[in-house]
Amino acid sequence: MDKHDLQDKAKVHKLVKSYGSILNEKLTATEEEQITKFVLAQKIDPSNTFHLIKLWSMFR
């Protein structure tokens, strides 16, 4: 996965659906869309250590 994957709406949406399923969370279509928009808005670069730390702190 690279920065471009985390800025690709279709790929992020697929990840959101997958993680929701893995965590046994039943997300509505609206919730999936909101989470997808949130992730895209973060402009996360997985090769940037600061971004990874920021991401980790948001979800722990």
QUIBEL-V826627 format. One record per residue. N is the residue number from 0. RES is the residue in three letters. SS is DSSP state (h for helix, s for strand, l for the rest). PHI is phi as a letter, one per 40 degrees, with the letter a starting at -180 (* if undefined). Layout:
n:N res:RES ss:SS phi:PHI
n:N res:RES ss:SS phi:PHI
This chain:
n:0 res:MET ss:l phi:*
n:1 res:ASP ss:l phi:b
n:2 res:LYS ss:l phi:d
n:3 res:HIS ss:l phi:c
n:4 res:ASP ss:h phi:c
n:5 res:LEU ss:h phi:c
n:6 res:GLN ss:h phi:b
n:7 res:ASP ss:l phi:c
n:8 res:LYS ss:h phi:d
n:9 res:ALA ss:h phi:c
n:10 res:LYS ss:h phi:c
n:11 res:VAL ss:h phi:c
n:12 res:HIS ss:h phi:c
n:13 res:LYS ss:h phi:c
n:14 res:LEU ss:h phi:c
n:15 res:VAL ss:h phi:c
n:16 res:LYS ss:h phi:c
n:17 res:SER ss:h phi:c
n:18 res:TYR ss:h phi:c
n:19 res:GLY ss:h phi:c
n:20 res:SER ss:h phi:c
n:21 res:ILE ss:h phi:d
n:22 res:LEU ss:l phi:c
n:23 res:ASN ss:l phi:f
n:24 res:GLU ss:l phi:b
n:25 res:LYS ss:l phi:c
n:26 res:LEU ss:l phi:c
n:27 res:THR ss:l phi:c
n:28 res:ALA ss:h phi:c
n:29 res:THR ss:h phi:c
n:30 res:GLU ss:h phi:c
n:31 res:GLU ss:h phi:d
n:32 res:GLU ss:h phi:c
n:33 res:GLN ss:h phi:c
n:34 res:ILE ss:h phi:c
n:35 res:THR ss:h phi:d
n:36 res:LYS ss:h phi:c
n:37 res:PHE ss:h phi:c
n:38 res:VAL ss:h phi:c
n:39 res:LEU ss:h phi:c
n:40 res:ALA ss:h phi:c
n:41 res:GLN ss:h phi:c
n:42 res:LYS ss:l phi:f
n:43 res:ILE ss:l phi:c
n:44 res:ASP ss:l phi:b
n:45 res:PRO ss:l phi:c
n:46 res:SER ss:l phi:c
n:47 res:ASN ss:l phi:b
n:48 res:THR ss:h phi:d
n:49 res:PHE ss:h phi:d
n:50 res:HIS ss:h phi:c
n:51 res:LEU ss:h phi:c
n:52 res:ILE ss:h phi:c
n:53 res:LYS ss:h phi:c
n:54 res:LEU ss:h phi:c
n:55 res:TRP ss:h phi:d
n:56 res:SER ss:h phi:c
n:57 res:MET ss:h phi:c
n:58 res:PHE ss:h phi:b
n:59 res:ARG ss:l phi:c
